[in-house]
Amino acid sequence: MKEAARDRYDVVVIGGGIGGLTCAALLARAGRAVLLVEDHERPGGFARNLTEAGYDFDLGLHVVMSLGREGPFGQGLLHAVLEHLGVEGQLEPVALDPFYAVQLDDERVVLPGAREAHLDAFAKLSPSDAPGIAELFSIYDQSYREILAVPISLGLRDLLGMPIKTPLLFAKRKATLARLLDAHIRDPRVRRVHTALWPYIGLPPSRMGFIPFGAMMASYVGEGAYYCGAGFQALADALANGVTRHGGEVILGTKVAKIGVRDRSVTGVMLESGQQVEASFVISAGDARETFKQLIDAEAVPKRYRRRLERQTPSMSACLLHLGTDLDVASMLAAQITMVTPYSSEQSYARSVQGSVGAVSVTVPTLTDPARAPEGEHTVVVSAAVPIECGERPAWDARKVTGEMLAMAEKALPGLSSRITFVPGGGPAKEPRLRYLGPIYGWALPPNQAAAYRLPHETPIHGLWLCGHWTQPAGGIWGVVASAIQTARLLLDCNKHAGLLPLAL
């Protein structure tokens, strides 16, 4: 079993997903002695690659935002972090344009990445809705600008100033996306296409907070949607390098068995090898539920905090099929990501909750990066939102769900089922294998669990902090990177009343 090089650090970060890696790297860059512990042999969490027999798949991440050097909102948040760490040169970001396509029954709508072209695609769908969709994107832009400007720590003066400095966030902090759609879009097809990315938030418009969806769309359409050359493992590896190049330590393939707590203060961690590692601060970047149920003695967690954890609702999970195919995919698809949505967003969500497939995302990274499959072939990832921890449910039928996912994917790629050439770990039978990830966004993102309504970074146990999609401000890659910046700034007690950018660490 692997052990840490030392028995004492300033900070121990548990979990090597994008949030944990970012936080650890920022703290190491700020001069803290940092140890990051990740139980997988590769860093990245859902951003890892699956590599086998010449095929290279993204485990669960398909697109990121904020990787641009500059844009309408300033420097992209992810680019700012990578540049701050001095590792931006390790990535080959590729802007996806068109951004995505939506398969509606027998009609396919292609959505360009550029703002005006994106709006024009909706205007062609429904000229009467063109002014409404344009106004909706203006609202999204304003919400995103305000999100970037919100102070890391909201003091009384900040709260009192919100109606003036961030009026949209203040006025619509409890609004659902459906409320805004009702005021701006009449055509059901426009609404269906515009909300096809609801799985990227994990709730339908009637349940999701407007703010997370608005920020996502403002960034994707304003700053650009990006793919990482060689897969998103490259992003994780760059951040891991950001930890070590600034003096931090990363241990892979090792678990934290226990978080030490004495007198309501952390003392450090115990690794699975039995090594005791002392630390002034411990940051959990993993599942908050597991942190407080498995890594900390129950009596050390205040009852009120345990009750709050129990009241929170986790996000939906994801099921994925990773497939190699010799189909001529390039002649069949116009975008790297195609959302297949035979139903409205509300109907798709209802089917998903009931154990059926309501919509799938078909992602083909080899359209951008052919080297990720043998010559003449493509890698395809089919993903679907599914009920929370569905794999543990007695009624869950994985074979049925696999069949439904393939049937729906064939609406975008006819003949896919009969042209599968490879399945990771599938052997010569090439039998599609369902992979289960979840909950993919930590807590769900209704208005009452978004931003400041999520768990705060600082916990009732002194020195124990949370980072990532189980805490503020949101799930998703942008959300966990923002969370890492917030956690690092709060722990360092620097620039707490400033917005996310500039980083100022």
C-alpha positions in Angstrom: 0.0 0.0 0.0 1.2 3.5 -0.8 2.1 6.0 1.9 2.7 9.7 2.1 6.2 10.9 2.0 5.7 12.8 5.3 3.6 12.5 8.4 2.6 16.2 8.5 1.1 18.6 6.0 -0.8 21.9 6.1 -3.7 20.5 4.1 -4.9 17.0 3.1 -7.3 16.9 0.2 -9.4 13.7 -0.1 -10.5 13.0 -3.7 -8.7 13.6 -7.0 -11.6 14.7 -9.1 -11.4 18.1 -10.9 -12.6 20.0 -7.8 -10.1 18.3 -5.5 -7.2 18.6 -8.0 -8.0 22.3 -8.6 -8.2 23.1 -4.9 -5.0 21.2 -4.0 -3.1 22.9 -6.8 -4.2 26.4 -5.9 -3.2 25.8 -2.2 0.1 24.4 -3.3 0.7 27.4 -5.5 -0.1 29.6 -2.5 2.8 28.0 -0.6 0.9 25.4 1.5 2.2 21.9 2.1 -0.5 19.8 0.4 -1.2 16.1 0.2 -3.9 14.9 -2.2 -5.1 11.3 -1.8 -7.1 9.6 -4.6 -8.2 6.0 -4.5 -8.2 5.4 -8.2 -4.9 4.8 -10.1 -5.7 7.8 -12.4 -6.7 11.3 -11.3 -9.8 13.0 -12.7 -12.9 11.4 -11.2 -15.6 11.5 -14.0 -13.0 13.2 -16.2 -10.8 10.1 -16.5 -10.1 8.3 -19.8 -10.8 4.6 -20.4 -8.0 3.2 -22.6 -7.9 -0.3 -24.0 -6.7 -2.0 -27.2 -6.2 1.2 -29.1 -9.5 2.8 -28.1 -9.6 5.8 -25.9 -12.9 6.9 -24.3 -13.9 9.7 -21.9 -15.4 8.1 -18.9 -18.2 10.6 -18.2 -17.1 14.1 -19.3 -17.9 15.2 -22.9 -17.6 19.0 -23.0 -16.3 21.9 -20.9 -16.7 25.6 -20.9 -14.5 28.5 -19.8 -11.3 27.2 -21.5 -10.9 30.3 -23.7 -8.2 32.9 -23.1 -10.7 35.7 -23.5 -14.3 36.2 -24.4 -17.3 38.4 -23.7 -17.1 37.8 -20.0 -13.3 38.1 -19.8 -10.9 35.3 -19.3 -12.4 31.8 -19.1 -12.5 30.5 -15.5 -10.8 27.2 -16.3 -8.2 28.9 -18.4 -7.4 31.4 -15.6 -6.8 28.5 -13.2 -4.5 26.6 -15.6 -2.6 29.8 -16.4 -2.2 30.6 -12.7 -0.8 27.1 -12.2 1.5 27.4 -15.3 0.1 24.3 -16.9 -2.1 25.7 -19.7 0.3 24.5 -22.3 -0.5 20.9 -21.4 -3.9 21.1 -23.0 -5.1 21.3 -26.6 -8.5 22.9 -26.3 -10.7 22.6 -29.4 -13.8 24.8 -29.7 -16.8 22.8 -30.8 -18.7 24.5 -33.5 -21.4 23.4 -34.1 -21.8 22.9 -30.4 -24.4 20.2 -30.5 -27.4 18.8 -32.5 -30.8 17.8 -31.4 -32.6 14.8 -32.9 -36.4 15.5 -32.9 -38.2 12.4 -34.2 -37.2 12.5 -37.9 -35.8 16.1 -37.8 -32.4 17.2 -36.7 -31.6 20.7 -35.6 -27.9 21.7 -35.5 -26.9 24.4 -33.0 -23.8 26.4 -33.9 -21.5 27.6 -31.1 -21.3 31.2 -32.2 -23.9 33.4 -30.6 -25.6 35.0 -33.6 -25.6 31.7 -35.6 -27.0 29.9 -32.5 -29.9 32.4 -32.3 -30.4 32.3 -36.0 -31.0 28.5 -35.8 -33.8 29.1 -33.4 -35.2 31.9 -35.6 -35.4 29.5 -38.5 -37.3 27.0 -36.3 -39.8 29.7 -35.2 -39.5 33.3 -36.5 -42.1 34.5 -34.0 -40.0 33.2 -31.1 -36.8 34.8 -32.3 -37.1 38.0 -30.1 -38.0 35.9 -27.1 -35.0 33.5 -27.4 -32.7 36.5 -28.0 -34.0 38.2 -24.8 -33.6 35.0 -22.9 -29.9 34.8 -23.8 -29.5 38.4 -22.8 -30.8 37.4 -19.4 -28.5 34.4 -19.3 -25.6 36.7 -20.0 -26.5 39.1 -17.3 -26.9 36.2 -14.8 -23.5 34.8 -15.7 -21.8 38.2 -15.3 -23.4 38.6 -11.9 -22.3 35.1 -10.8 -18.7 35.9 -11.7 -19.0 39.1 -9.6 -20.7 37.6 -6.5 -18.3 37.7 -3.5 -16.8 34.4 -2.3 -18.0 35.1 1.2 -21.2 37.1 1.7 -21.0 39.4 4.6 -23.8 41.6 5.8 -22.7 44.5 3.6 -22.5 42.2 0.6 -26.0 40.8 1.2 -27.5 44.3 1.6 -25.8 45.3 -1.7 -27.1 42.4 -3.7 -30.3 44.1 -5.0 -28.0 46.8 -6.5 -24.9 44.9 -7.5 -26.5 41.6 -8.6 -30.1 42.5 -9.2 -31.0 39.6 -11.5 -29.6 36.9 -9.1 -31.3 38.6 -6.2 -34.7 38.8 -8.0 -34.6 35.3 -9.6 -32.6 33.3 -7.0 -35.7 31.0 -6.5 -37.0 31.0 -10.0 -37.2 27.8 -12.1 -36.2 27.7 -15.7 -39.8 26.9 -16.7 -40.9 30.3 -15.3 -38.6 32.1 -17.7 -39.4 29.9 -20.6 -43.1 30.5 -20.2 -42.4 34.2 -20.6 -40.2 34.0 -23.7 -40.9 30.9 -25.7 -44.3 29.8 -27.2 -43.3 27.1 -29.8 -43.0 23.7 -28.2 -40.3 22.7 -30.7 -38.1 25.7 -29.8 -38.6 24.9 -26.1 -37.7 21.2 -26.7 -34.6 22.0 -28.6 -33.5 24.8 -26.2 -33.9 22.5 -23.1 -32.4 19.4 -24.7 -29.4 19.8 -22.5 -31.4 19.4 -19.3 -29.4 16.3 -18.4 -26.4 18.5 -18.1 -28.2 20.0 -15.0 -30.0 16.8 -14.1 -33.6 18.2 -13.7 -36.3 19.3 -16.1 -37.2 23.0 -16.5 -40.1 22.8 -14.0 -37.7 21.7 -11.3 -34.3 23.1 -12.1 -33.1 26.5 -10.9 -32.9 29.0 -13.7 -29.5 30.3 -12.6 -27.4 27.1 -13.2 -29.0 26.6 -16.7 -28.6 30.2 -17.6 -25.0 30.4 -16.6 -24.3 27.2 -18.5 -25.8 28.4 -21.7 -24.3 31.9 -21.5 -20.8 30.3 -21.2 -21.3 27.6 -23.8 -22.7 30.0 -26.4 -20.8 33.1 -25.3 -17.3 31.8 -24.3 -17.5 28.6 -26.3 -17.9 24.8 -25.7 -14.6 23.0 -25.7 -13.2 19.5 -26.1 -9.8 18.6 -24.9 -7.5 16.9 -27.4 -6.5 13.4 -26.2 -9.6 13.5 -23.9 -10.4 15.1 -20.6 -7.8 13.0 -18.8 -5.4 15.7 -20.1 -7.3 18.3 -18.0 -7.0 16.1 -14.9 -3.3 15.4 -15.6 -2.6 19.1 -16.1 -4.2 19.9 -12.7 -2.3 17.0 -11.0 0.9 18.4 -12.5 -0.2 21.8 -11.0 -0.1 20.2 -7.6 3.3 18.6 -7.8 5.1 21.4 -9.7 4.3 23.7 -6.8 5.5 21.3 -4.1 2.4 19.4 -3.4 2.2 15.6 -3.3 -0.4 13.4 -5.1 -0.9 9.7 -4.0 -3.0 7.6 -6.4 -4.5 4.2 -5.7 -4.8 4.9 -2.0 -7.8 5.4 0.2 -8.3 7.6 3.3 -9.7 5.2 5.9 -10.5 7.8 8.6 -10.5 11.5 9.3 -9.2 12.2 12.7 -11.3 14.4 14.9 -10.6 15.5 18.5 -12.6 18.1 20.4 -14.6 19.0 17.2 -11.3 19.8 15.3 -9.6 17.7 12.7 -6.2 16.2 13.5 -5.5 14.7 10.1 -6.2 11.4 8.3 -5.4 7.8 8.5 -4.5 6.1 5.2 -5.6 2.5 4.4 -2.0 1.5 5.1 -2.5 2.6 8.7 -0.2 5.6 8.2 -1.3 8.5 10.4 -1.0 11.9 8.6 -1.3 15.1 10.6 -2.8 18.2 9.1 -4.3 21.5 10.2 -6.9 21.3 7.5 -8.7 18.4 5.7 -10.7 19.1 2.5 -13.2 16.5 1.4 -13.7 16.7 -2.4 -15.7 13.5 -2.5 -19.2 12.4 -1.6 -20.3 14.5 1.4 -22.5 11.7 2.6 -19.7 9.2 2.7 -17.4 11.7 4.4 -19.7 12.1 7.4 -21.0 8.5 7.5 -17.9 6.5 6.8 -14.8 8.6 7.5 -15.9 10.4 10.7 -17.2 8.9 13.9 -20.9 9.6 14.2 -20.6 11.3 17.6 -18.2 13.9 16.2 -20.9 15.2 13.7 -23.5 17.6 15.3 -27.0 16.3 15.0 -28.3 19.4 13.3 -25.7 19.0 10.6 -26.6 15.3 10.1 -30.2 16.3 9.7 -29.3 18.8 7.1 -27.4 16.2 5.1 -30.4 13.9 5.3 -32.7 16.6 3.9 -30.6 17.3 0.8 -31.6 15.5 -2.3 -28.8 14.0 -4.5 -28.8 14.6 -8.2 -29.7 12.1 -10.9 -27.0 9.6 -12.0 -25.8 8.6 -15.4 -25.6 5.3 -17.3 -23.1 5.1 -20.2 -22.3 2.8 -23.0 -18.7 3.0 -24.4 -18.6 1.6 -27.9 -16.2 1.2 -30.8 -17.8 1.2 -34.3 -16.8 1.1 -37.9 -19.9 3.1 -39.0 -19.1 6.0 -41.3 -20.1 8.4 -38.5 -18.7 11.5 -40.1 -21.3 11.2 -42.9 -24.1 10.7 -40.4 -23.5 13.4 -37.8 -23.0 17.1 -38.0 -21.8 17.7 -34.5 -19.7 15.8 -31.9 -22.6 15.8 -29.5 -26.2 14.8 -30.5 -29.0 14.9 -28.0 -31.7 12.5 -29.0 -35.0 13.7 -27.5 -38.1 11.9 -28.7 -40.1 13.6 -25.9 -40.3 16.9 -24.2 -37.9 17.6 -21.4 -40.6 17.0 -18.8 -41.6 13.7 -20.4 -38.0 12.6 -20.7 -37.4 13.3 -17.0 -40.6 11.5 -16.0 -39.6 8.4 -18.0 -36.1 8.5 -16.5 -37.5 8.6 -12.9 -39.7 5.6 -13.8 -36.7 3.5 -14.9 -37.0 3.9 -18.6 -34.8 6.0 -21.0 -36.2 9.4 -21.8 -33.3 10.9 -23.8 -29.7 10.1 -24.7 -26.6 12.0 -25.5 -24.5 10.5 -28.4 -21.0 11.8 -28.2 -18.3 10.9 -30.8 -15.0 12.5 -29.8 -13.2 10.9 -32.8 -15.0 13.4 -35.1 -12.5 15.9 -33.5 -9.7 13.6 -32.5 -9.5 10.6 -34.9 -6.4 9.2 -33.0 -8.7 8.0 -30.2 -9.7 4.9 -32.2 -8.0 2.6 -34.7 -8.0 3.8 -38.3 -11.4 3.7 -39.9 -13.3 3.4 -36.6 -14.9 5.8 -34.1 -15.4 5.8 -30.3 -19.0 6.5 -29.3 -20.3 7.3 -25.8 -24.1 6.9 -25.3 -25.3 8.4 -22.0 -28.6 8.8 -20.2 -29.8 10.4 -17.0 -31.2 7.7 -14.7 -32.7 7.7 -11.2 -30.6 8.3 -8.1 -28.5 5.2 -7.3 -30.6 3.1 -9.7 -28.2 0.2 -9.6 -29.2 -0.5 -6.0 -32.9 -0.7 -6.8 -34.5 -4.2 -7.0 -36.6 -3.2 -10.0 -33.7 -1.8 -12.0 -33.4 -3.7 -15.3 -29.9 -2.9 -16.7 -30.5 -5.1 -19.8 -33.8 -3.2 -20.6 -32.1 0.1 -20.2 -29.2 -0.9 -22.4 -31.6 -1.9 -25.1 -33.5 1.4 -24.9 -30.3 3.4 -25.0 -29.1 1.7 -28.1 -32.4 2.0 -29.8 -32.5 5.7 -29.1 -28.9 6.2 -30.2 -29.8 4.6 -33.5 -32.0 7.5 -34.2 -28.8 9.5 -34.7 -26.6 6.6 -35.8 -28.7 4.0 -37.7 -27.2 0.5 -37.6 -25.0 1.2 -34.6 -26.1 -2.0 -32.7 -24.9 -4.3 -35.6 -21.7 -2.4 -36.2 -20.1 -2.4 -32.7 -16.5 -3.4 -33.1 -15.3 -3.0 -29.5 -16.6 -2.6 -25.9 -14.1 -1.9 -23.1 -13.8 -5.0 -21.0 -16.4 -6.7 -23.2 -14.1 -9.4 -24.7 -14.7 -11.1 -28.0 -18.5 -11.0 -27.5 -18.6 -7.2 -27.8 -21.6 -7.2 -25.5 -22.5 -3.6 -24.6 -21.8 -3.0 -20.9 -23.6 -0.4 -18.9 -21.5 1.8 -16.7 -23.1 3.6 -13.8 -21.9 7.0 -12.5 -23.6 8.9 -9.8 -24.9 11.1 -8.5 -23.2 13.0 -11.2 -23.8 16.5 -9.9 -23.6 15.9 -6.1 -26.7 17.4 -4.8 -29.5 18.1 -7.2 -30.0 21.7 -8.5 -33.5 22.9 -7.8 -33.6 26.5 -6.7 -33.5 25.6 -3.0 -30.2 23.6 -3.5 -28.3 25.9 -5.8 -25.5 28.4 -5.0 -25.8 29.7 -1.4 -28.5 27.1 -0.6 -26.0 24.3 -0.9 -23.8 23.1 1.9 -21.2 25.7 2.9 -17.5 24.9 2.4 -16.7 25.2 6.1 -18.2 22.4 8.3 -19.1 22.4 12.0 -15.9 20.5 12.6 -13.0 23.0 12.8 -10.5 22.5 10.0 -12.7 20.2 8.0 -13.8 21.8 4.6 -15.9 20.7 1.7 -15.0 21.2 -2.0 -16.7 20.1 -5.2 -20.2 19.4 -6.4 -21.5 18.5 -2.9 -21.0 22.1 -1.8 -21.4 25.6 -3.1 -21.9 26.8 -5.8 -23.0 24.0 -8.2 -22.2 20.7 -9.9 -20.5 20.2 -13.2 -16.9 21.0 -14.1 -17.3 24.7 -14.0 -19.1 24.4 -10.7 -16.4 22.3 -9.0 -13.6 24.6 -10.3 -15.5 27.6 -8.9 -16.0 25.6 -5.7 -12.2 24.9 -5.5 -11.5 28.6 -5.9 -13.9 29.5 -3.2 -12.6 26.9 -0.8 -9.0 27.9 -1.3 -9.7 31.6 -0.8 -11.7 31.0 2.3 -9.1 28.7 3.8 -6.3 31.2 3.0 -8.5 34.0 4.3 -7.8 36.2 1.2 -10.0 38.3 -1.0 -13.1 36.7 0.4 -15.3 39.7 -0.6 -14.2 39.6 -4.3 -15.7 37.7 -7.2 -14.2 34.6 -8.8 -12.0 36.5 -11.2 -9.3 37.6 -11.1 -8.2 34.6 -9.0 -6.2 36.8 -6.5 -4.7 33.9 -4.6 
